[in-house]
Amino acid sequence: MCVCSGVRKFTFTAWCNSHLRKAGTQIENIEEDFRNGLKLMLLLEVISGERLPKPDKGKMRFHKIANVNKALDYISSKGVKLVSIGAEEIVDGNLKMTLGMIWTIILRFAIQDISVEETSAKEGLLLWCQRKTAPYRNVNVQNFHISWKDGLALCALIHRHRPDLIDYSKLRKDDPIGNLNTAFEVAEKYLDIPKMLDAEDIVNTPKPDEKAIMTYVSCFYHAFAGAEQAETAANRICKVLAVNQENERLMEEYEKLASELLEWIRRTIPWLENRVAEQTMRAMQQKLEDFRDYRRVHKPPRVQEKCQLEINFNTLQTKLRLSNRPAFMPSEGKMVSDIANAWKGLEQVEKGYEEWLLTEIRRLERLDHLAEKFKQKCSLHESWTAGKEHLLSQKDYETASLMEIRALMRKHEAFESDLAAHQDRVEQIAAIAQELNELDYHDAASVNTRCQGICDQRDALEVHKHFTHSKQTHRVEKLWETIDQLYLEFAKRAAPFNNWMDGAMEDLQDMFIVHSIEEIQSLITAHDQYKATLPEADKERIAIMGIQNEITKIAQTYGIKLVGVNPYTVLSPQDITNKWEAVKQLVPLRDQMLQEEVARQQANERLRRSFAAQANIIGPWIQTKMERQPLHFNHDPNKDAAYMQHEGMMNVQEPATIDDGSVSGIIRHSLLQHVRVGWEQLLTTIARTINEVENQILTRDAKGISQEQLNEFRASFNHFDRKRNGMMDPDDFRACLISMGYDLGEVEFARIMTLVDPNNTGVVTFQAFIDFMTRETAETDTAEQVMASFKILASDKPYITVEELRRELPPEQAEYCISRMTKYIGPEVALGALDYISFSSALYGESDL
């Protein structure tokens, strides 16, 4: 007998005994102990788990042949062709035929059913060995003979599945016998695989027996098959749980983001609804600045959060659909529609707040202007009336001479003229005070007090005027009468002229507020009209100064000594001259102010036109971008996403704000906000479109759909989307399905419509179409598959224990299951038994945990 036959006999005998011992028996001599066919039939029953025909009990040769034939017939019934193997050879103890028969049995029942990645039998077993030993140093399994001589491949197989049994790092390639014996001893002691090979035979044989090694290695495959199945089941469960955990994370993130956004809206609306007006322009300007900060700094991140929230919601719903999970239903009040309504309410309040701010600023601006004008007029009037009442109340006329009395009389006449001239200013002051009260000026009390004081003083002057007038007497000499008459004429003409100059100075220094070129041009026209009156005024000034010259001439001519000043007025010729020079100096200053304002308004007008030009460009541009239909792209979804990112997010720049700080600037700022709203809507539309494309990519990848299939689906949809609005009506949808090979009856089409249009809107969206087609062409995990995987880990029990979960699953997934599985209720259950069936159903929304 050759060495190979001896090795094979030893291996086959050990293999047969590894199964026969389950029936409480064994063989000693393989060619002798199978001759009567009884143990051969028993071997087949043990390894197949089936009952063979009842054996013959006799000991005659034909009884033995009959039993062996029954065994051979059973082997043939399993699709095995027995070439040149007959019952007579087995009965006669032919070792070669007996070994051939046993090898046939090993191939059929131990090797043939091995399947690894579409390879089976010998190739499958070899591929399994290669995969399991690939990470190990000094191991390169290419066959079933010399690749196993150094024993490292066998040790690697054991270490891969049971690293606790062998310290692979201590093995040496130059100790093949030690390595082989280590593998044989560990396999026999811990894996229940009997020793089927001899280490020295393998090492000393140039090419070890292939069939013997295949037989022995197949025992390892079957010993670890249960572990492989459990590993596959655990991997499936981990994959499903990872999807569920990611979905839960997205749900929690949505809830958190929605809560924060709604809370921000809730806090912001009362601030925008607060319409308590400030008393000063400075305070209201601060309110406007705070509002601009809100628009520029605080609101844009919230706009982005709102957009991101919608994207997260759509992505989550897509992932749930792809993994056969029920749709996500946010907490009450946190639906996308709830957030949209809250946002709409915020923008309505925001719009009202802005309009209120602008109105209040205009009111305060008007109040500040009126208040300053009131103060100027009051100051002028009060400086004029200073000491007038005291002078009128004096009774010096009682002891005065005729000339002095005549002088007092003329002085009073001049005062009457002056008082009448100042009556208009008093009426203006009263009118301004009334307007300040009507506009709710914050310091109206002091305005009213000052105005009342001026009116009371005017009434007192009227009383003194009438009283003094009744006591005057006409006593003056001819010469003094002439001088007095000239003095009086000077006073009468100087007073209104002085009053005119006061008014002119007041007008030349008056503040002005304009918002357009037309308004400033109107002021310039009025100023030009005023300048046209200056020559006549200068003639009047010369005439008044001529009266004074006449008085001086008379006094010089008649030797009259003029003592003191003009008794009829406090105005001196020098006062008239000085004030006239002041008026002349103010005229060019007023010209300069008006021209500067013209330049400023022209600059503002250019800004307005520039703004209008930009708005006319950006408005249609935004509209064009928003009307694009990315669903009709014919690109790869990955390229579509990149295209949208490039077109929508990179090439677009936000228009700059034009603001000159005035009410006009505020109005332009308000107009710009309308452009900004369109801009924000465009960014939101772009982000949503990118999200739709990304969801298509997610759908393609998750469902295992090829790019060609997705392109075909998109092309079909675009063809039947006749309105180019991203939707098909039912008739177009039916035509689309028929074009793709569907044979549709009314009942079947109605069933499909309930899937793609559950809300009965009468249209089929692109996303609904893609979801339907992916369901038709792809397979997904189901609750039943997850249950089956848990059943494997639980060793076919209807429940699983905490220990089993922690042993078979990674720590994170194990604790996730333990925290969510309910207690199993049933007879004779282990302590801590958990219900994996209800848990699996709940993952797919088929029950509640």
MARBALUM-913179 format. One record per residue (C-alpha): x, y, z; residue in one letter. Coordinates in pm, whole numbers, plus 50000, padded with zeros to 5 digits. Layout:
BEGIN
XYZA
...
END
This chain:
BEGIN
500005000050000M
501455034249904C
502065062150153V
499175082950016C
496735053750060S
497935049150418G
497445085850499V
494065086050327R
492965054150512K
493935069750845F
492135102450766T
488965086150625F
488755062550920T
488965091651164A
486395111150964W
483955081750966C
484425076851342N
483755113951407S
480225107251280H
479685071151393L
480445079751754R
477235099951751K
475485066351712A
477655050651983G
479935029951760T
483095032051549Q
485255012751304I
488754999151347E
489554987450994N
487895006550717I
488074978750454E
486764952350695E
484154970050906D
482074982450608F
481934948150435R
478534937850576N
477054971850487G
475514977450832L
477895004350959K
477985019350612L
474205024150621M
474465037450977L
477135062650869L
474895075750591L
471955079150828E
474065099151078V
475555123350826I
472315128250627S
469815127950910G
467555105250699E
466405069250746R
467615043350496L
465715011350410P
465804984150677K
469034963650642P
469094925950593D
469984907450912K
471614876950757G
475344870450748K
475484854750408M
477334871350122R
474184881249937F
472854897350260H
476014918450280K
475804927449909I
472164937249953A
473014960750244N
475914976450058V
473704981349752N
471124999149970K
473865022950081A
475115027949726L
471575033249598D
471055060449861Y
474285077449755I
473165076049390S
469775091049489S
471615122049605K
472885128749253G
476275111949294V
477635090649008K
479505060049139L
482065051348875V
483555015848896S
482375011649253I
480234980649311G
478874963049616A
480974931849550E
484284951049578E
483184966149912I
482024932250044V
485304916849930D
487254943150132G
488834961049835N
490664989750008L
490975011549696K
487245008749617M
486305014049982T
488405045450007L
486945057549679G
483425052349810M
484185070750137I
485725099649938W
482545101349732T
480525103650053I
482815130650191I
482535150749871L
478745148349867R
477945154050232F
480885174150364A
482225194750073I
479655197849796Q
477305220349996D
480075244950078I
479335277649891S
481365309749907V
480625338649669E
479125317949387E
481805290849414T
481065256749562S
482635223449664A
486435223349635K
486705258749495E
484345271849760G
486285255050041L
489575268449901L
488175303849873L
486865301750231W
490335291750354C
491975319950158Q
489585345950295R
489985334850654K
493795332450647T
494515362950430A
495495385950720P
498055361650864Y
501795363550800R
503565334250632N
500225319450516V
499365316950146N
496735290450076V
496745281449706Q
495865243949719N
495115214749948F
498585199449966H
501855219150004I
500095250850132S
499365231850457W
502745215750521K
504065240650775D
500875239350989G
500465277250993L
497365276650772A
495555253051014L
496615274151315C
495445305751133A
491995290351069L
491635282051439I
492955316051555H
490665334851315R
487575319651479H
488895312251829R
491815335451907P
491675324152268D
492885289052178L
496195297151999I
498785324652043D
499605328651675Y
502395353651740S
504495326351905K
504345301951610L
507425297251392R
507475287751028K
510545265751084D
508625243251327D
506045226351099P
505595195051313I
505045215951625G
502565237951441N
500615208151301L
500455189851634N
499315221851804T
496465225051552A
495535187751583F
495495188751964E
493515221051993V
490985209751729A
490425176551905E
490225191052255K
488165222652196Y
486485219451854L
485495182451870D
487445175251548I
489325142151584P
492895138751467K
492725127351105M
496305134250990L
499825126451104D
502205155751131A
505295136951024E
503525121650722D
502555156450602I
505955171850662V
507955143150513N
505755139250202T
506715161849910P
503055165949819K
500625156650099P
497435138150007D
494975163749877E
491835143849962K
492965137450317A
493675174250379I
490395184850214M
488525160550439T
490195173950750Y
489815210650651V
486125205550569S
485625195850934C
486835230651031F
484425246550785Y
481465227950936H
482685234051290A
482765271451224F
479675272450999A
477445280751295G
479745309351391A
479745321651030E
475965321351026Q
475825339851356A
478345365251227E
476245371250916T
473125375251131A
474935399151364A
476175419651068N
472655422550929R
471315433451269I
474125458751314C
473405473250971K
469685476751047V
470385491551391L
472895516051245A
470215528451004V
467745531451290N
470235549551514Q
471115573951238E
467415580451174N
466835586451545E
469795610251554R
468335629651262L
464935630451434M
466465643751755E
468495669151558E
465345680651376Y
463415683651701E
466255703351863K
466725726551567L
462965731851531A
462605739351904S
465465764551894E
464105781751583L
460545783651719L
461855796452053E
463845823551871W
460735833551676I
458715833652001R
461255856652167R
461675879251864T
457995886551784I
457295905052116P
460365926652052W
459055935351705L
455545941351843E
456825966752097N
455725999951947R
456576022552244V
457996053852085A
461166070052217E
461206106952299Q
464386116152120T
465716111551771M
468906096251916R
466916068952092A
464816061651783M
467956060351565Q
469306034251808Q
466096014251764K
466586016051387L
470206004951424E
469105975851644D
466565966251379F
469255967751108R
471505945651322D
468615921451350Y
468195921250971R
471905918850888R
473315898251177V
470665879351371H
468115869751107K
470345855650824P
471605826051037P
467985818351125R
467035819150756V
469805793850698Q
468595772750993E
465055772750855K
466345761450516C
468575734950678Q
465605722950881L
463565716650566E
466555699250405I
467055676950712N
463365668550718F
463305658850348N
466535638750379T
465205620550685L
461925611850513Q
463865599050212T
466055577050431K
462995563750614L
461315555150284R
464455538150155L
464765516850471S
461055507750480N
460525527750800R
457365547450876P
457455584450796A
458735607851067F
456035627551248M
457545656651447P
456215666851785S
453045687551796E
453665722551670G
457015713951509K
455925703251161M
457595720750868V
454245737650801S
454095749851164D
457555764951131I
456605780850797A
453495796550954N
455515809251251A
458065824051009W
455305840550808K
453955856251125G
457445868551212L
457885885350874E
454455902050898Q
455295916651238V
458745926151109E
457235945450819K
454885964251051G
457725972551289Y
459835987051009E
456976009050885E
456376021251241W
460066029251288L
460186050350971L
457006069051067T
458306076451416E
461676088551287I
459956112351046R
457766125151331R
460736130951562L
462706146951282E
459836171251228R
459596177451604L
463306184551640D
463126209251350H
460086226851496L
461566227651846A
464766243851722E
462796268851519K
460636276451824F
463736283052036K
465256306351775Q
462076327451740K
461576328752115C
465156339952170S
464826367851912L
461536379852058H
462726378252417E
465886397752332S
463666424652175W
461246426852467T
463996427552730A
463426459352938G
460486471552727K
457906466853000E
460106484553255H
460556514653026L
456796516852958L
455916514153322S
458136544053424Q
456286576953505K
459076601353416D
456676621253202Y
455136635953517E
458186657353589T
459426660553234A
459646691953029S
457636698252722L
460426685652501M
460846654552709E
457106648152703I
457066653452328R
459986629352308A
458186603952519L
455156606852299M
457156601251984R
459056572952145K
455816555952230H
454506560251877E
457676543551750A
457236515752005F
453676509951885E
454966505751533S
457696482151655D
455216462251866L
452886457651572A
455816445751363A
456646418951628H
453056406551652Q
453596383351355D
456506366551530R
454406360651842V
451706344751629E
454336322451462Q
455666311751801I
452156302851917A
451496283051597A
454726263251634I
453926255951999A
450486243251899Q
451986220151632E
454536206551883L
451666197852116N
449706181151838E
452776159851747L
453186149452113D
456546166252169Y
458236151552475H
459106185752624D
455766201952542A
455406215052899A
458426237952876S
457366248752527V
453906258352655N
455386276652954T
457706297152738R
454996304252481C
452586315452753Q
455236338052900G
455756354952565I
451976359652514C
451556373652867D
454416397752808Q
452836408852480R
449506415752660D
451316435452932A
453036456652668L
449646463552505E
448246475252839V
451196498252905H
451016511252548K
447366522452581H
447856536752927F
450876557352829T
449236569452506H
446306585452696S
448676606952908K
450806622152635Q
450706658952549T
451746679152247H
454376702752380R
457356708452165V
458926738251999E
459126742851625K
462726734451590L
462546704451818W
459366694651642E
461326693151319T
464106673451482I
461596652651665D
459806646351341Q
463036634751181L
463826613451483Y
460396598851458L
460696592151088E
464066575451151F
462556554051422A
459506545151217K
461526535250915R
464436519951105A
462186497051315A
460526477851029P
463806477750837F
465536463151142N
462716438251179N
463116429250813W
466856423550867M
466086401651173D
463736380950961G
466286379450681A
469006367350919M
466576342251065E
465696329050719D
469316328450606L
470266307750914Q
467126286350913D
467686248650897M
466186229550609F
465466192650539I
465066181150182V
464806146650023H
465086154249653S
466656177349396I
463236193149335E
462956204049697E
466426219749709I
465796236949377Q
462666251949530S
464746266049818L
467336279949574I
464586297249376T
463216313249694A
466746324149791H
467306339549448D
464026358549484Q
465246371149821Y
468566382749679K
466656401949412A
465136423749690T
468516433649831L
469006464549605P
465636479349720E
466566471550080A
469866489250035D
468006520049902K
465836519550215E
468966517050432R
470506547250252I
467256566850298A
467186558950672I
470806569150709M
469886601250514G
467346610550788I
470066608151049Q
472306629250833N
469516655450807E
469196656851187I
472896661751220T
472816689150959K
469986708051135I
471746705551467A
474956718551316Q
473166745951129T
471196759251431Y
473776751551696G
471606726351872I
473466703152102K
472196667852054L
472456649652384V
471996612152406G
470446590152141V
467286591351935N
464536593652192P
462166573151978Y
464166541851927T
467026522252074V
468296516151725L
471266536451629S
472616542251278P
475566520551375Q
473176492251470D
471576494351128I
474986494450958T
476316465051159N
473236443751103K
473236452250731W
476846439850707E
475856407950889A
473036402050641V
475406406850347K
477836381250498Q
475086355550550L
473956356650187V
477056339150037P
477086314550329L
473486305750245R
474496302149880D
477266277849978Q
474956256950200M
472376254149923L
474976244349665Q
476426218049898E
472946203849947E
472466203849568V
475646183349532A
474516159549806R
471086154849651Q
472646149249308Q
474876122449462A
471796107349628N
469986108049296E
472856089249132R
472686063749414L
468936060749366R
469346054748994R
472186030349059S
470036012249312F
467106011249069A
469365997748794A
470725970749025Q
467235962049148A
465965959848789N
468795935548714I
468755914949032I
464945911649044G
464505894348704P
467745875348765W
466385860749089I
463095852548916Q
464935835048632T
467005814548873K
463925804449073M
462085793648758E
464805769048659R
463755732648660Q
466715711748780P
464575680348760L
464885682448382H
468655680548387F
470085652248185N
473275649748388H
474545624548635D
472985633448977P
476475638049120N
477215663148844K
473775678948890D
474535685149257A
477935700149173A
476335721248899Y
473725734949135M
476365742649396Q
478365761449130H
475475779548968E
473425787349277G
475875792149556M
479185803349406M
478395826649115N
475655845849297V
476605876049507Q
474295895449731E
473615931749626P
475285958549839A
473245981250066T
472906018049965I
472366040050272D
473136076650327D
471816077650683G
468836100550610S
465136092750584V
465726089350211S
468426063750288G
466016046050521I
463426043650243I
466036029050005R
467016005450285H
463355994650307S
463215988649931L
466405968549951L
464805945550205Q
462295934649940H
465225925149715V
466825907850012R
463655887350071V
463785875749709G
467455867949757W
466725846550065E
463965828349876Q
466415821349593L
469005807049834L
466305785449991T
465165773149648T
468745764749550I
469335745949874A
466085726649829R
467005717449473T
470455705649579I
468755685249850N
466425669349592E
469405659349377V
471255646049682E
468165626049777N
468185611049427Q
471805600949481I
470885587149822L
468005567749666T
470245553849394R
472975543049634D
470685529049904A
468565508949663K
471475495449462G
470125511349143I
472625516648865S
473265550948716Q
471875538248386E
468575528748554Q
468315562448725L
469005580448397N
466315559348229E
463815568348503F
464635605248473R
464425605048093A
461035587648104S
459715612248362F
460965642748171N
459395629847848H
455925626748002F
456215657948219D
454515677447943R
453935709248148K
457565710248257R
456565716548620N
458135685548779G
454825666448791M
452765642548579M
448995639548575D
447505604148601P
447075599648225D
450695609248154D
451835586748440F
449905557148291R
451455563847949A
454895565548112C
454425531548283L
453155515447962I
456205528747776S
458395511648038M
456735477847980G
454005476848246Y
450805458048160D
448225478548348L
444605470948423G
442335495348600E
442635478148937V
446435475848921E
446775512148809F
444485523449091A
446695504349337R
449835521149201I
448195555549222M
447515550349593T
451255544749636L
452495574649436V
449675598749528D
448465588849878P
446925623249940N
444935622049615N
446375654749481T
445935643949120G
449635646449031V
452715624249056V
455915641749167T
459385631349052F
460305619349403Q
457175597749426A
457915583449080F
461535575149180I
460375559149508D
457925537049320F
460435526249056M
463105518349318T
460635497049510R
459935478449189E
463585472149105T
465405468449440A
465285447349752E
465495460850106T
465795446650453D
462505436150610T
461305430250962A
461155392850888E
464815392350786Q
465825410051108V
463755385451311M
465455356451137A
468865371251218S
467975375251586F
466665339451586K
470095327151470I
471825346351749L
469305332651998A
469865296351887S
466305293351754D
464695305352080K
461715329452056P
463615352952287Y
467185364852336I
469125371352654T
471215401252756V
474325379452761E
473715367352405E
473285402952278L
476485414552445R
478365384352317R
477205386151954E
476885423651888L
479265453351923P
478815471352258P
476975501652118E
474435481051921Q
474025456152208A
473185483552459E
470865499952206Y
468845467552179C
468875461152555I
467535496052628S
464655492652378R
463615455952384M
460695446952609T
460695417652849K
459705384752687Y
456595368752836I
456295331052797G
456645297452971P
460025285953103E
462015316352996V
465525324853112A
466175353653348L
466415386353156G
464835372352837A
464005399652583L
461405400352304D
463255405051975Y
460145398951760I
458215429851874S
461465449951862F
462075439951497S
458505448751403S
458795482651572A
461905490851369L
459735490851057Y
456705507051216G
454655474951225E
454115476951602S
454855499551899D
457645492352145L
END
